[in-house]
Amino acid sequence: MLDYVALGVLIFAAVVLFYGIIVLHDIPYEIAVHRNHPHQDAIHAAGWVSLFTLHALWPFLWIWAMLYREDRGWGFTTGKPGAETDLAQQVAELRKRIELLEGRMSASGSEHKEG
């Protein structure tokens, strides 16, 4: 009787270990889904490949999944959110100033030629 109980416990432990490893390797994919990562499918496929490479890729998948956030993208920008619109406004103001200066120069240049 104890032989069957021991066999049952052994099979149960093997099944739990097998599925536990699979669930563990899906953690980067779940992070990617939660963060709406643009490379979700690649992270999921690489997680399966990591199972067959003795988990060598798994830490890199975790980092890859954690790098992206939907609100800030990859996080490599140094500006604040909305800095692109500020930059566009600055460029428009500089163009106006250049046009004004060019207008002054052409007006003063025509006065010097007439005089």
Residue pairs with C-beta under 8 A, 6 or more apart in sequence:
21 51
22 51
25 47
25 48
25 50
25 51
25 55
25 58
26 44
26 47
27 62
28 43
28 47
28 58
28 61
28 62
28 64
28 65
29 40
29 43
29 44
29 47
29 65
31 37
31 62
31 65
31 66
32 39
32 40
32 43
32 44
32 65
32 68
33 40
35 65
35 68
35 69
35 70
36 70
37 43
37 65
37 68
38 68
39 64
39 68
43 61
43 64
43 65
46 57
46 61
47 57
47 58
47 61
49 57
50 56
50 57
50 58
50 61
67 74
67 75
68 74
68 75
69 75
71 81
72 81
77 83
79 86
